[in-house]
Amino acid sequence: MEIESYLLKDLAELEGRNIRTIKNSKRYIAIRIYSPTIQKRYELGKQKTPYSIRYIRLTDIKEALKGKVDISFTS
């Protein structure tokens, strides 16, 4: 099973939540994506950072690891 990553805007639309809610929630994990294309855009001044930030849902991770690993979080 694949775990899909989303841009913040796309995830906000999909989940029907505000962007700030997603950024501050523990239900989503922010990940940095590095690639040659992004690095080149950064060097040309078309992008502020040499990486892209995408978000994954914690429920997707739990589903992918279901039966393989016991994941329990305390709040």
DANOR-V483948 format. One record per backbone hydrogen bond with DSSP energy under -0.5 kcal/mol. NH is the residue of the N-H (numbers start at 1). CO is the residue of the C=O. If there is no record, write none. Layout:
nh=NH co=CO
nh=NH co=CO
//
This chain:
nh=4 co=2
nh=6 co=55
nh=11 co=7
nh=12 co=8
nh=13 co=9
nh=14 co=10
nh=15 co=11
nh=16 co=12
nh=17 co=12
nh=22 co=18
nh=23 co=19
nh=24 co=20
nh=25 co=21
nh=28 co=25
nh=29 co=56
nh=31 co=54
nh=33 co=52
nh=34 co=32
nh=39 co=35
nh=40 co=36
nh=41 co=37
nh=42 co=38
nh=43 co=39
nh=44 co=40
nh=45 co=42
nh=46 co=41
nh=47 co=41
nh=52 co=33
nh=54 co=31
nh=54 co=52
nh=55 co=6
nh=56 co=29
nh=58 co=27
nh=61 co=57
nh=62 co=58
nh=63 co=59
nh=64 co=60
nh=65 co=61
nh=66 co=63
nh=68 co=65
nh=69 co=65
nh=71 co=69
nh=72 co=70
//
